[in-house]
Amino acid sequence: MVKQTQPQNTQSQNTQPQQQTDRHGGSGDRSGTRYPQTRRTTASRDRGRTDYRRAAAHDLLDEAYHCHLGFVVDGEPRVLPTLHVRIGDVLYLHGSTGSRPLLAARRESGLPVCVAVTALDGLVYGRSQFHHSANYRSVVAHGTAHLVEGEAEKRAVLTALVEKVGRGRATDSRPPSRRELAETAVLALPLREVSVRSRTGGVRDEPADHDLPYWAGVLPLRTVAGRPEPDAGVTAELPAYLRDRHPSGPATLPLSPPTPHSHTPHPHTPHPHTPAGRHASASPASPHSPAPTPARHGQTPTPARHNTAPTPARYNPAPTPARHGQTPTPARHNPAPTPAWYNAAPMAGDRVRLEPLAESHADGLYAATRDPEVWPHLSAVRPADPAGMAGIVRVALDAHWRGERVPWVQLDAATGEVVGTTSYYEINPVHRSVAIGHTFLGRRWWRTGVNTEAKLLLLGRAFDVLGAERVVWHTDIRNERSQRAIERLGATREAVLRRHRQRPDGSWRDTVQYAMIADEWPKAQVRLRERLRLAVAAER
């Protein structure tokens, strides 16, 4: 494994080359590529591990979220962890107006400090105890820090701190009030005496130890974000800068819809290989907004503009034209990039909308599926209350975060009411296959065309957007209604998987497996659209 770095932010951009002297003592040629070597930044051993390049120091300062601040007060040493952000060649340190270093920094002479930032990249296991070590990157900066007094500069720094945790977060949050600003202190440390130390590579045992019968090597370490956990009552979308932290890569996490009843349309870019008249699913949103303009020392950074989210895709009721007696030719194109397979892209038809499942949908799902007939053949036990349904939703979202499932909520296209849920699972971009399942739909919406249209959307995305060669369904051998529904989609019964899964009551179920391949999709979509057209005509 390799240490995972976070997306770069406004602070990772150097200021333009210039000669300047600021009120905090930062001076010199900002266009220089290296920091000057001083007595305090010169290593006494392993000098080959020391680096004075500005870019190396800036990259690590921007990657790390916290640092350690060392200083002396009343003759006693102190080391405190704190947050930091770099703007140009000044490092800003966050604190409270009542903390000891901030009080000491009020002096005209400032506060002599040493700041250290370390990233641990791996543990090195040698054959000898002496040669155990660690792979790391570390920045150490010496200098005199001063308290930031001006309100505009302080606001600029706090904005930069917030932007560091997510590009665009400053416009996604309330700015500090005057009282909050007064309670917050910021130290400014000009980056003048700076060095980078690092160790990379493997074990460096003595040659005489190479034949010892002990395992030796490196255990790589990395920092990986867990699934975002929304605060109680949050219904806002999950921002792109949090979706980007998914282990599978950018744009793999779902957007959380604002509420089950308030739908905001999204601009849609059709897939370039989707023929006119065929189903087109939404393309994943770009994971990054344009970078905010970096602020020079004392200036407020320009807020980032937001990307617009993708539009829910709509299927086209008219099939691809074919000559008389011929079957429309399936689109053959390269599969979509791996992250797209794990993205719950919004999709919409005339009866149903599919949007990324979120914890805010739990109450609606519970209300829609309270009928006991919904639950007999499902893999989850019928929940007794909304809290139980919230647990089922969390299981789906956790599986999504692990890359095992892509869950959608099904919404009534006319009212926005939650009607059910469905998912992709057994997702395999390499073999270009995916399964559709974990589906349950409120009793009121059975035989209304909602399930058929939802499957049309899911199949269209799988074959026309992701480039799948195979879509699979699994159902309990006892669930004859589900088997008939899958067969009506045009899928082929392939096998019975004996003792395939355990039911919630502990008994073992035999599973009937169905599949549809890409060559079968053109005929299947024509049949499905015709069924939906007839259903609309019957309703009239």
VEXDREN-2710 file (C-alpha; in Angstrom, 1 decimal):
% VEXDREN-2710
k/r/px/py/pz
1/MET/0.0/0.0/0.0
2/VAL/1.0/3.6/-0.6
3/LYS/0.1/6.5/1.6
4/GLN/-3.0/8.1/0.2
5/THR/-2.7/11.9/-0.2
6/GLN/-5.7/14.2/-0.1
7/PRO/-6.7/16.4/-3.0
8/GLN/-4.6/19.5/-3.2
9/ASN/-6.2/22.8/-2.0
10/THR/-5.6/26.5/-2.4
11/GLN/-2.6/26.4/0.0
12/SER/-0.7/24.0/-2.3
13/GLN/-0.3/26.7/-4.9
14/ASN/2.8/28.9/-4.6
15/THR/2.6/32.6/-4.8
16/GLN/3.9/34.3/-7.9
17/PRO/7.7/35.1/-7.9
18/GLN/8.3/38.4/-6.2
19/GLN/10.6/40.3/-3.8
20/GLN/8.7/41.4/-0.8
21/THR/8.8/41.9/3.0
22/ASP/5.6/41.4/5.0
23/ARG/4.8/42.5/8.6
24/HIS/5.5/39.0/9.9
25/GLY/9.1/39.0/8.7
26/GLY/8.7/36.9/5.6
27/SER/11.2/38.2/3.1
28/GLY/13.5/37.1/0.3
29/ASP/13.1/35.8/-3.2
30/ARG/9.8/33.9/-3.3
31/SER/10.7/32.5/-6.7
32/GLY/13.6/30.5/-5.1
33/THR/13.1/26.7/-5.4
34/ARG/15.0/25.9/-2.2
35/TYR/15.1/27.2/1.4
36/PRO/18.5/28.4/2.6
37/GLN/20.4/25.9/4.7
38/THR/21.1/27.2/8.3
39/ARG/22.7/25.9/11.4
40/ARG/19.3/24.8/12.8
41/THR/18.2/23.0/9.6
42/THR/21.5/21.2/8.9
43/ALA/21.4/17.5/9.9
44/SER/24.2/16.1/12.0
45/ARG/23.7/12.6/10.4
46/ASP/22.2/10.9/7.4
47/ARG/22.4/14.2/5.5
48/GLY/21.2/12.5/2.4
49/ARG/17.7/12.3/3.9
50/THR/17.4/16.1/4.2
51/ASP/15.7/18.1/1.5
52/TYR/15.4/21.9/1.2
53/ARG/13.2/22.1/-1.8
54/ARG/10.2/24.4/-1.2
55/ALA/7.9/22.2/-3.3
56/ALA/8.7/19.2/-1.0
57/ALA/8.0/21.2/2.1
58/HIS/4.8/22.8/0.8
59/ASP/3.4/19.5/-0.5
60/LEU/3.7/17.8/3.0
61/LEU/2.4/20.9/4.8
62/ASP/-0.6/21.0/2.5
63/GLU/-1.2/17.2/2.8
64/ALA/-1.1/17.1/6.6
65/TYR/-4.1/18.3/8.7
66/HIS/-2.3/18.9/12.0
67/CYS/1.1/19.8/13.2
68/HIS/3.0/20.0/16.5
69/LEU/4.0/23.5/17.8
70/GLY/7.0/23.7/20.1
71/PHE/7.8/26.8/22.2
72/VAL/9.1/27.9/25.6
73/VAL/7.0/29.7/28.3
74/ASP/8.5/30.7/31.6
75/GLY/11.5/28.6/31.0
76/GLU/9.5/25.5/30.4
77/PRO/9.2/23.7/27.0
78/ARG/5.7/23.1/25.6
79/VAL/4.6/21.0/22.6
80/LEU/1.0/21.3/21.5
81/PRO/-0.9/19.7/18.6
82/THR/-2.8/22.2/16.4
83/LEU/-4.3/22.8/13.0
84/HIS/-2.3/24.6/10.4
85/VAL/-2.6/26.0/6.9
86/ARG/-0.1/27.4/4.4
87/ILE/-0.8/30.5/2.3
88/GLY/2.2/31.2/0.1
89/ASP/5.3/31.2/2.3
90/VAL/3.5/31.8/5.6
91/LEU/2.4/29.0/7.9
92/TYR/-0.7/29.9/10.0
93/LEU/-1.5/28.0/13.2
94/HIS/-4.9/27.9/14.7
95/GLY/-5.7/28.4/18.4
96/SER/-7.7/30.0/21.2
97/THR/-7.2/33.5/22.4
98/GLY/-6.7/32.1/25.9
99/SER/-4.0/29.5/25.1
100/ARG/-0.5/30.2/26.5
101/PRO/1.4/30.3/23.2
102/LEU/-1.1/32.8/21.7
103/LEU/-0.8/35.0/24.8
104/ALA/3.0/34.9/24.6
105/ALA/2.9/35.8/20.9
106/ARG/1.3/39.1/21.7
107/ARG/4.7/40.5/22.6
108/GLU/6.1/42.8/20.0
109/SER/9.1/40.5/19.6
110/GLY/6.8/37.5/18.9
111/LEU/7.2/33.9/20.0
112/PRO/10.2/31.7/19.0
113/VAL/8.7/28.4/17.8
114/CYS/9.5/25.2/16.1
115/VAL/6.8/23.4/14.1
116/ALA/6.9/19.8/13.0
117/VAL/4.7/17.9/10.6
118/THR/5.2/14.1/10.1
119/ALA/3.6/11.6/7.8
120/LEU/4.2/7.9/8.7
121/ASP/4.3/5.9/5.4
122/GLY/5.5/2.5/6.7
123/LEU/7.0/0.3/9.3
124/VAL/10.4/-1.3/8.5
125/TYR/11.0/-4.8/9.9
126/GLY/14.7/-5.7/10.0
127/ARG/16.3/-9.0/10.7
128/SER/18.0/-7.3/13.6
129/GLN/16.3/-5.1/16.1
130/PHE/18.8/-2.4/15.4
131/HIS/17.6/-2.1/11.8
132/HIS/13.9/-1.8/12.5
133/SER/12.8/1.6/11.3
134/ALA/10.1/3.6/9.7
135/ASN/9.4/5.2/6.3
136/TYR/8.3/8.8/6.9
137/ARG/8.3/12.4/5.6
138/SER/8.8/15.2/8.0
139/VAL/8.9/19.0/7.8
140/VAL/10.5/21.1/10.6
141/ALA/10.2/24.9/10.5
142/HIS/12.0/27.3/12.9
143/GLY/11.2/31.0/13.3
144/THR/9.4/33.6/15.2
145/ALA/5.6/33.6/15.2
146/HIS/3.4/36.7/15.6
147/LEU/-0.3/37.0/16.4
148/VAL/-2.5/37.9/13.5
149/GLU/-4.4/41.1/14.5
150/GLY/-6.3/42.2/11.4
151/GLU/-9.8/41.0/11.0
152/ALA/-9.5/40.6/7.2
153/GLU/-6.4/38.6/7.4
154/LYS/-7.8/36.4/10.2
155/ARG/-10.9/35.7/8.1
156/ALA/-8.7/34.8/5.1
157/VAL/-6.8/32.3/7.2
158/LEU/-10.0/30.7/8.6
159/THR/-11.4/30.5/5.1
160/ALA/-8.2/28.8/4.0
161/LEU/-8.4/26.3/6.9
162/VAL/-11.9/25.3/6.0
163/GLU/-11.0/25.0/2.3
164/LYS/-8.2/22.7/3.3
165/VAL/-10.6/20.0/4.6
166/GLY/-12.6/20.3/1.3
167/ARG/-12.4/22.5/-1.7
168/GLY/-15.6/24.5/-1.7
169/ARG/-16.3/24.0/2.0
170/ALA/-16.1/27.7/2.7
171/THR/-19.2/28.3/0.7
172/ASP/-20.9/25.3/2.2
173/SER/-20.7/26.7/5.7
174/ARG/-21.5/29.8/7.7
175/PRO/-18.7/32.3/8.1
176/PRO/-17.5/33.1/11.7
177/SER/-19.5/35.7/13.6
178/ARG/-17.7/38.7/15.3
179/ARG/-17.8/36.9/18.6
180/GLU/-16.4/33.7/17.2
181/LEU/-13.7/35.7/15.4
182/ALA/-12.8/37.4/18.7
183/GLU/-12.5/34.0/20.5
184/THR/-10.2/32.6/17.8
185/ALA/-6.5/33.3/17.6
186/VAL/-4.1/32.7/14.7
187/LEU/-0.3/32.7/14.7
188/ALA/1.7/33.5/11.5
189/LEU/5.0/31.9/11.0
190/PRO/7.1/33.0/8.0
191/LEU/8.6/29.9/6.3
192/ARG/12.3/30.9/6.2
193/GLU/14.2/28.1/8.1
194/VAL/12.6/24.9/6.7
195/SER/13.9/21.4/6.1
196/VAL/12.3/18.1/5.0
197/ARG/13.6/14.8/6.3
198/SER/12.4/11.5/4.9
199/ARG/13.1/7.8/4.7
200/THR/12.0/5.5/1.9
201/GLY/12.8/2.1/0.6
202/GLY/13.2/-1.2/2.3
203/VAL/15.3/-3.0/5.0
204/ARG/18.9/-2.0/5.4
205/ASP/20.2/-5.0/7.3
206/GLU/23.9/-5.9/7.6
207/PRO/25.0/-8.4/4.9
208/ALA/25.9/-10.8/7.7
209/ASP/22.3/-10.9/8.8
210/HIS/20.7/-11.7/5.4
211/ASP/20.7/-15.5/6.2
212/LEU/18.9/-15.2/9.5
213/PRO/15.6/-17.1/9.5
214/TYR/13.5/-14.0/10.3
215/TRP/10.9/-12.3/8.2
216/ALA/12.0/-8.9/7.0
217/GLY/10.3/-6.2/4.9
218/VAL/8.1/-3.2/5.0
219/LEU/4.5/-2.8/6.2
220/PRO/3.1/0.2/4.2
221/LEU/0.7/2.5/6.1
222/ARG/-1.8/4.9/4.7
223/THR/-4.6/7.1/6.1
224/VAL/-8.0/6.2/4.7
225/ALA/-11.3/8.0/5.4
226/GLY/-14.3/6.1/6.6
227/ARG/-17.8/6.5/5.3
228/PRO/-19.1/10.0/6.1
229/GLU/-21.6/10.0/9.0
230/PRO/-24.2/12.7/8.7
231/ASP/-25.3/14.6/11.8
232/ALA/-28.9/14.1/13.0
233/GLY/-31.4/16.0/10.8
234/VAL/-29.0/16.6/7.9
235/THR/-30.7/16.3/4.5
236/ALA/-28.1/18.2/2.4
237/GLU/-26.2/16.4/-0.4
238/LEU/-23.0/14.7/0.4
239/PRO/-20.4/17.2/-1.1
240/ALA/-18.1/16.1/-3.8
241/TYR/-15.0/16.7/-1.6
242/LEU/-16.3/14.0/0.7
243/ARG/-17.2/11.6/-2.1
244/ASP/-13.7/11.9/-3.4
245/ARG/-12.4/10.2/-0.2
246/HIS/-13.9/6.9/-1.1
247/PRO/-11.2/4.1/-1.2
248/SER/-12.2/3.2/-4.7
249/GLY/-11.4/6.6/-6.0
250/PRO/-13.2/9.9/-6.9
251/ALA/-16.8/10.1/-7.7
252/THR/-17.8/6.7/-6.3
253/LEU/-19.9/7.8/-3.4
254/PRO/-23.6/8.7/-3.8
255/LEU/-25.1/12.1/-3.5
256/SER/-27.6/12.3/-0.7
257/PRO/-30.8/13.8/-2.0
258/PRO/-32.1/16.9/-0.2
259/THR/-35.3/15.2/0.9
260/PRO/-37.5/12.4/-0.5
261/HIS/-40.0/15.0/-1.6
262/SER/-37.8/17.8/-3.0
263/HIS/-36.1/17.0/-6.3
264/THR/-33.6/19.3/-7.8
265/PRO/-32.9/18.6/-11.5
266/HIS/-29.3/18.2/-12.5
267/PRO/-27.6/19.0/-15.8
268/HIS/-26.9/15.8/-17.7
269/THR/-24.2/14.9/-20.2
270/PRO/-25.1/11.9/-22.3
271/HIS/-22.6/9.1/-22.6
272/PRO/-20.7/9.5/-25.8
273/HIS/-21.4/6.0/-26.9
274/THR/-25.1/5.9/-26.2
275/PRO/-26.9/6.0/-29.6
276/ALA/-29.8/8.4/-30.1
277/GLY/-33.1/6.9/-29.0
278/ARG/-31.5/4.5/-26.6
279/HIS/-31.4/4.7/-22.8
280/ALA/-28.8/7.2/-21.5
281/SER/-27.8/7.3/-17.9
282/ALA/-26.2/10.3/-16.2
283/SER/-22.4/10.6/-16.3
284/PRO/-20.7/10.9/-12.9
285/ALA/-20.1/14.4/-11.7
286/SER/-16.6/15.8/-12.0
287/PRO/-14.9/15.2/-8.6
288/HIS/-13.4/18.6/-8.2
289/SER/-14.6/22.2/-8.5
290/PRO/-12.2/24.7/-9.9
291/ALA/-9.6/25.7/-7.4
292/PRO/-10.3/28.9/-5.4
293/THR/-7.9/31.7/-6.1
294/PRO/-5.0/31.5/-3.6
295/ALA/-4.8/34.5/-1.3
296/ARG/-1.6/36.4/-0.8
297/HIS/-0.7/37.1/2.8
298/GLY/-3.4/39.3/4.3
299/GLN/-6.0/38.8/1.5
300/THR/-9.1/36.8/1.4
301/PRO/-9.1/33.8/-0.9
302/THR/-11.6/33.9/-3.7
303/PRO/-14.4/31.3/-3.0
304/ALA/-14.5/28.3/-5.2
305/ARG/-17.4/28.0/-7.6
306/HIS/-19.5/24.9/-7.3
307/ASN/-19.8/22.1/-9.9
308/THR/-23.3/21.3/-10.8
309/ALA/-24.4/17.8/-10.1
310/PRO/-25.4/15.3/-12.8
311/THR/-29.0/15.3/-14.1
312/PRO/-31.0/12.2/-13.5
313/ALA/-31.0/10.3/-16.8
314/ARG/-34.2/9.6/-18.6
315/TYR/-34.9/6.7/-20.8
316/ASN/-36.1/7.4/-24.3
317/PRO/-39.5/5.8/-24.9
318/ALA/-38.7/5.3/-28.6
319/PRO/-36.3/2.4/-29.3
320/THR/-33.4/2.7/-31.7
321/PRO/-34.8/2.5/-35.3
322/ALA/-34.1/-0.8/-37.1
323/ARG/-34.9/-1.9/-40.6
324/HIS/-37.9/-4.2/-40.9
325/GLY/-37.1/-7.6/-39.5
326/GLN/-33.8/-6.6/-38.0
327/THR/-32.8/-6.3/-34.4
328/PRO/-31.1/-3.0/-33.2
329/THR/-27.4/-3.5/-33.0
330/PRO/-26.0/-3.3/-29.4
331/ALA/-23.5/-0.5/-28.8
332/ARG/-20.0/-1.9/-28.5
333/HIS/-17.7/0.4/-26.6
334/ASN/-15.0/0.4/-24.1
335/PRO/-16.2/-0.1/-20.5
336/ALA/-16.6/3.0/-18.3
337/PRO/-13.8/3.8/-15.9
338/THR/-13.9/1.8/-12.7
339/PRO/-15.2/4.6/-10.4
340/ALA/-18.3/4.9/-12.6
341/TRP/-19.4/1.4/-11.8
342/TYR/-19.6/2.3/-8.1
343/ASN/-21.4/5.6/-8.6
344/ALA/-25.1/5.8/-7.9
345/ALA/-25.9/8.1/-10.7
346/PRO/-29.4/9.7/-10.6
347/MET/-31.8/8.3/-13.3
348/ALA/-35.4/9.2/-14.0
349/GLY/-38.3/7.8/-16.0
350/ASP/-42.0/8.7/-16.3
351/ARG/-43.0/6.7/-13.3
352/VAL/-39.9/6.4/-11.1
353/ARG/-36.8/8.2/-10.2
354/LEU/-33.7/6.5/-8.9
355/GLU/-31.5/8.6/-6.7
356/PRO/-28.7/7.7/-4.4
357/LEU/-29.9/6.0/-1.2
358/ALA/-29.3/8.1/2.0
359/GLU/-30.1/7.7/5.6
360/SER/-32.7/10.4/5.3
361/HIS/-34.8/7.9/3.3
362/ALA/-35.3/5.5/6.2
363/ASP/-38.6/6.9/7.4
364/GLY/-40.1/7.0/3.9
365/LEU/-38.9/3.4/3.2
366/TYR/-40.5/2.2/6.4
367/ALA/-43.8/3.9/5.6
368/ALA/-43.8/2.5/2.0
369/THR/-43.0/-1.1/2.9
370/ARG/-45.0/-1.8/6.0
371/ASP/-47.2/-4.3/4.3
372/PRO/-46.0/-7.8/5.5
373/GLU/-46.3/-9.2/1.9
374/VAL/-43.2/-7.2/0.9
375/TRP/-40.8/-9.1/3.2
376/PRO/-41.2/-12.9/3.1
377/HIS/-38.4/-13.6/0.6
378/LEU/-36.0/-10.7/1.4
379/SER/-32.6/-11.1/3.0
380/ALA/-33.5/-8.6/5.8
381/VAL/-36.0/-9.0/8.6
382/ARG/-39.0/-6.8/8.4
383/PRO/-38.2/-3.8/10.6
384/ALA/-40.5/-3.1/13.5
385/ASP/-40.0/0.7/13.4
386/PRO/-38.2/3.5/11.4
387/ALA/-35.1/2.9/13.5
388/GLY/-35.0/-0.7/12.2
389/MET/-35.3/0.5/8.7
390/ALA/-32.5/3.0/9.4
391/GLY/-30.3/0.0/10.3
392/ILE/-31.1/-1.6/6.9
393/VAL/-30.2/1.6/5.1
394/ARG/-26.9/1.8/7.0
395/VAL/-26.0/-1.8/6.0
396/ALA/-26.5/-0.8/2.3
397/LEU/-24.4/2.4/2.7
398/ASP/-21.6/0.6/4.5
399/ALA/-21.6/-2.0/1.7
400/HIS/-21.4/0.8/-0.8
401/TRP/-18.4/2.3/0.9
402/ARG/-16.7/-1.0/0.8
403/GLY/-17.3/-1.3/-2.9
404/GLU/-19.7/-4.2/-2.6
405/ARG/-23.0/-2.5/-3.6
406/VAL/-24.4/0.6/-5.3
407/PRO/-27.8/1.4/-3.6
408/TRP/-30.6/3.6/-5.0
409/VAL/-33.8/4.8/-3.5
410/GLN/-36.9/4.5/-5.8
411/LEU/-39.1/7.6/-5.8
412/ASP/-42.5/8.2/-7.3
413/ALA/-41.7/10.4/-10.3
414/ALA/-44.9/12.5/-9.9
415/THR/-45.0/13.0/-6.1
416/GLY/-41.4/12.4/-4.9
417/GLU/-42.7/9.8/-2.4
418/VAL/-40.3/7.0/-1.4
419/VAL/-41.6/3.7/-2.9
420/GLY/-38.7/1.3/-2.5
421/THR/-35.0/0.6/-3.0
422/THR/-32.8/-1.4/-5.4
423/SER/-29.1/-1.9/-5.9
424/TYR/-26.2/-3.1/-8.1
425/TYR/-24.0/-5.7/-6.4
426/GLU/-21.4/-8.3/-7.4
427/ILE/-19.8/-5.4/-9.3
428/ASN/-17.0/-6.6/-11.5
429/PRO/-15.6/-3.9/-13.9
430/VAL/-12.8/-6.3/-15.1
431/HIS/-15.2/-8.9/-16.3
432/ARG/-17.8/-6.3/-17.1
433/SER/-20.6/-7.8/-15.1
434/VAL/-23.0/-6.6/-12.4
435/ALA/-26.0/-8.0/-10.5
436/ILE/-29.3/-6.3/-9.8
437/GLY/-31.0/-7.0/-6.5
438/HIS/-31.6/-6.0/-2.9
439/THR/-34.9/-4.8/-4.3
440/PHE/-38.0/-4.2/-2.3
441/LEU/-41.0/-2.1/-3.4
442/GLY/-44.0/-1.0/-1.5
443/ARG/-47.1/-3.1/-2.1
444/ARG/-49.1/-0.1/-3.5
445/TRP/-46.6/0.1/-6.5
446/TRP/-46.7/-3.5/-7.5
447/ARG/-47.9/-4.0/-11.2
448/THR/-47.8/-0.2/-11.8
449/GLY/-44.9/-0.2/-14.2
450/VAL/-42.5/1.2/-11.5
451/ASN/-40.5/-2.0/-11.2
452/THR/-40.3/-2.4/-15.0
453/GLU/-39.2/1.1/-15.5
454/ALA/-36.6/0.9/-12.7
455/LYS/-35.1/-2.2/-14.3
456/LEU/-35.1/-0.5/-17.7
457/LEU/-33.1/2.3/-16.2
458/LEU/-30.7/0.0/-14.4
459/LEU/-30.2/-2.2/-17.5
460/GLY/-29.7/0.8/-19.7
461/ARG/-27.0/2.1/-17.4
462/ALA/-25.3/-1.2/-17.1
463/PHE/-25.2/-2.0/-20.9
464/ASP/-25.2/1.4/-22.5
465/VAL/-23.1/3.5/-20.1
466/LEU/-20.9/1.1/-18.1
467/GLY/-20.3/-1.2/-21.1
468/ALA/-21.4/-4.4/-19.2
469/GLU/-21.4/-7.7/-21.0
470/ARG/-23.6/-9.5/-18.4
471/VAL/-26.3/-8.5/-15.9
472/VAL/-27.3/-11.1/-13.3
473/TRP/-30.3/-11.6/-10.9
474/HIS/-30.6/-13.9/-7.9
475/THR/-33.9/-14.9/-6.3
476/ASP/-35.1/-17.4/-3.7
477/ILE/-36.4/-20.6/-5.3
478/ARG/-39.6/-20.2/-3.3
479/ASN/-40.2/-16.7/-4.7
480/GLU/-42.2/-17.6/-7.8
481/ARG/-43.5/-14.1/-8.2
482/SER/-40.0/-12.7/-8.5
483/GLN/-38.9/-15.4/-10.9
484/ARG/-41.8/-14.5/-13.2
485/ALA/-41.0/-10.8/-13.0
486/ILE/-37.3/-11.4/-14.0
487/GLU/-38.4/-13.7/-16.9
488/ARG/-40.7/-10.9/-18.1
489/LEU/-37.6/-8.7/-18.3
490/GLY/-36.1/-11.1/-20.9
491/ALA/-33.5/-12.7/-18.7
492/THR/-32.5/-16.3/-19.1
493/ARG/-32.7/-18.8/-16.2
494/GLU/-29.2/-20.2/-15.9
495/ALA/-28.9/-22.3/-12.8
496/VAL/-30.1/-23.2/-9.3
497/LEU/-27.4/-22.5/-6.7
498/ARG/-28.0/-25.0/-4.0
499/ARG/-27.7/-23.8/-0.4
500/HIS/-26.5/-20.5/-1.7
501/ARG/-27.5/-18.2/1.1
502/GLN/-29.0/-18.3/4.5
503/ARG/-32.4/-16.8/5.1
504/PRO/-33.0/-14.5/8.1
505/ASP/-34.6/-17.4/9.9
506/GLY/-31.4/-19.5/9.6
507/SER/-32.7/-21.9/6.9
508/TRP/-30.6/-22.3/3.7
509/ARG/-32.1/-21.2/0.5
510/ASP/-31.6/-22.4/-3.0
511/THR/-31.1/-19.5/-5.3
512/VAL/-32.3/-19.3/-8.9
513/GLN/-29.8/-17.4/-11.1
514/TYR/-30.9/-15.4/-14.2
515/ALA/-28.7/-13.4/-16.6
516/MET/-29.0/-11.2/-19.6
517/ILE/-26.0/-10.6/-21.9
518/ALA/-25.3/-7.5/-24.0
519/ASP/-26.4/-9.3/-27.2
520/GLU/-29.9/-9.8/-25.7
521/TRP/-30.3/-6.3/-24.5
522/PRO/-31.6/-4.6/-27.7
523/LYS/-34.6/-7.0/-28.0
524/ALA/-35.2/-6.8/-24.3
525/GLN/-35.3/-3.0/-24.2
526/VAL/-37.8/-2.9/-27.1
527/ARG/-40.1/-5.3/-25.2
528/LEU/-39.8/-3.4/-22.0
529/ARG/-40.6/-0.1/-23.6
530/GLU/-43.5/-1.6/-25.4
531/ARG/-44.9/-2.9/-22.1
532/LEU/-44.5/0.5/-20.6
533/ARG/-46.3/2.1/-23.6
534/LEU/-49.2/-0.2/-23.3
535/ALA/-49.4/0.4/-19.6
536/VAL/-49.6/4.1/-20.2
537/ALA/-52.3/3.6/-22.9
538/ALA/-54.3/1.4/-20.5
539/GLU/-54.2/4.1/-17.8
540/ARG/-55.7/6.6/-20.2
END
